[in-house]
Amino acid sequence: MSFTHGPGNRIYGVTFVQLYRFLPGTAQREVVWRTALDNNAEHIRTPGPILGHTFYFGRRHRLMAMDLP
């Protein structure tokens, strides 16, 4: 799991099966993306940076990107 600042002054967190965000000072978490625990092909293996509104990450041998809301 790791955390990073992202768009909208939100903190983004990632595990290998989900990407979520929260507003600092609150306890409310919003799941942005999720996959099944047994779906290994879709797991986030290596979290990367957020540049603008795009989250970059590694999935097996591929560099992937996801647009953030």
ABEGO torsion letter per residue (X at the ends): XBBBBBBGGBBBBBBAABBBBBBBGBABBBBABBBBAABAAABBABBBBBBEABBBBBBEABBBBBBBX
